[in-house]
Amino acid sequence: MTVRGATLPLFETEGLAVAIDFETANELRTSACSIGVAWIENGRVTETEEHLIRPREMRFNPFNTVIHGIRAEDVADAPEFPAVWARLRDRMEGRLVLAHNAAFDLSVLRHTLTDYGLDWPACSYLCTVVLARRAWPALTAHKLNHLADFLGIALDHHRAGSDAEACGRIALAATRELGLGGLSEIARATGITFGQLAPGGYSPCKGGKAPRRPRAAA
């Protein structure tokens, strides 16, 4: 379900954002086995967390395990998603949510919440792939690891905490590259439409067209 004509605030508290990253056990969006969270305040990453999650269905696809290294035995004693979400939900309230390839991470969040009968939160979100393409259009690739190398950001790729922190740092670097005063200026300056998530549905983050810059006087 898509949110149409949403009146959600862009984000309630200026300067506060949170970057998230999920790893999944298999091809299902309900199989989250790890979440990384990087808290952002006033232009810097202040704290990073990583939590293992025990999926409802303990089926680990070897392909996924090769990517992130998490096996069924690693999460056998981990909490299921509702317990992890309960620790994060209130603190995420009012923050802009960042994710690199947000279509995937927000899909995991939506499907997992629905699977457990939990309400979707109300928040705005930004795909940092979309933002990076606007900030560095000349780069041939805008994958997380490529951007981390380009910007000199330390990355243990596919460790959810490290990925989330890199995502947050990429967003902050992009705002500086674009000459913006903060994350709140992105939509106005770039034409990017922030995604919206609410209990009644969602709308995706879109790249849009960059606003035309006024021509210099002759």
N, C-alpha and C positions, 0 to 999 in steps of 0.2 A: 504494500500500500504506500502511495506517495503522498507526502504532505504538499498540499497545494494552497497557495496564498498564506503560508505560515507566517505568524507574527512573533515567532520566537526571538528573544534578544540575540544579537550577534554573539556576545558572551557578557555575562553580568559584571564581572570584575576585571577591569582593565589591568593588563600586565600578567594575568594568570592563564596558563594553558597547561595541557597535559598531553604528552605523546605516548601512544600505546602501540604494542606489537604483539600479535598472537602467533604461536606455533601450534600446528594441529597434528593429531596422531594419524589421521588418514584423510581421504578426500572429502569427508563430510564437514560441513561448516559447524557442526555440533560437537566436534572432536577436539576442542582446545585442550592442549596438554601443558601449555605454558603461556604466561602473559608477562610482558615487560611494561613498566610504567615509568616515565620520566616527568617529574614535576618541574614546571617552569614558572619563575616569578621574576617580573621586572627585567626581562631580557637575558636571563641566564638559567641554566639547568641547575636546580638546587638539590635534587635528590633523585635517585634511581632505585627502582625495586624490580625484583623478578620473582614470580611465584609459579611453582609447579602446580598442575591441575590434574586430578584424576578424572578422565573422561567417563561418561556414563557407560559407554561401550568401550571396553579395553581392547580395542583392535588397532594395533600399530602397523601401518603399512611400511614395509622395508624401505620404500622410496622416501617416505617422510623422515624416517629415522636416520637415513644416510645424510639428509640435509641438516637436521638439527641435533642429532645424536641422542635424543630422548627415547628411552625404551619403556616398555610396560612396567618393568620392575623398578624403574626410577620414580614412578608416580604411584606405586601401589599403596603407599601410606600418605599420599598427598590429599588435601581436601578437594571435594568436588567444587564446581564453579560457584554455586550460590554462596559458599562460605568465603571464597576469595572475593567475590563481587561485594559482599557485605562490608569488607574492609576498605574498599575503594570508592564505592558509590557516593557517599556523602561528601568526600573530599573532592570528587570530580565535579560536583555541582557548581554551575556557574563558570566553568572553565571551557575554553576552546579546546576541542579534541583534535590532535594531530595524528596522522598515520601516513606511512609511506606505502602507497597503493591502498588508499582508504577503502576502496570498493571491497577488498578482501577482508581487512580487519574489522570494518564496521559490519560486514556480512556475518562474520564469526560472532561478533557481539550480539547482533539481532537474533540470529538463529539459536544461539545458546540460551539467551534470556527466554526466548519463546519456548524452547524445549523444556525449560524448568518452570514455566508458568510465571516468570518474573516480568514486571513492567519494564518497558523500554524507558530510558531516561530522556529528558528534554535537553538537547544540547546542539550547538553548532559544531561542525567539523570541517577540517581542511586536509586535502590530500597534498602531501609535500612533493609528490611527483609532479603534480600540476604546477605547484609553486616553483619548483626547481626549473621546469621547462621555461617558465617566464623569466626567471632570474638569470639563467645561463643557457640561452637558446642555441649557442654555438656548440655546446657539448654534444658528442655523438650518442651518449647514453646517459640516462638519469636514474639508473638503478642505485639502490642504497650504497652498495659497496663502491661503485664508481664515484659517486658523489663524496663519500667519505675519503677516498684516496685523493680526489681533487682538492678537497678542503683541508686535508690533514687531520681528519677526525679519527681517533682510535676506534676500531670496530672489531668485535669478535662476532662475525656475521652468523646470523641465525641463532644466537643467544638472545632471547627476547628482551632482556634488560639492556644489552648493548645496542640492539637494533632500535629500541625505543629512544635511548639517549641520543643516538646518531640522528634519528629523525628530528628530534627537538633541536639539536644543534644545526642541522641543515636549514630548518625553518628560520632560526634566528640569523644565520648567515645570509639567507636569501633576503630577509628584510633589510639587512645592511647593504647588500649588493644593489638593491632597488632604491636605496636612499630613503627608506621609510623610518618613521619614528617608532614603530612597533607593529605588532601583529594586527591591531585593530585597523590599520590603514591599508591592509592588503586588498580588500574588496574594492575600495574606491580607486586605488592607484593602478590596479592590474586588470580589473574587469572580471576577476575570478568570483564565482558565486559559491559561497560556503554551503556545504551540505547541511541538512537539518535532520535531526532525529527527534522523534517525539512518540509518546504512547500511541498516537493515532496513525503513525506511519513515518515515512522518511522521504527525503529528496537528495539526490546525489550532488557532490561537489563538481562544478563545471568550470572549464578553463575560460570560456567566453572569449571576447576580443579585448585586447588591451585598449584602454581609452586613448584617443588620439591626443598627441601632445600639440599644444598651440604652436603655430609657425612663428618663427622669429620675425620681428618687424623688418621690413626691407630698408 
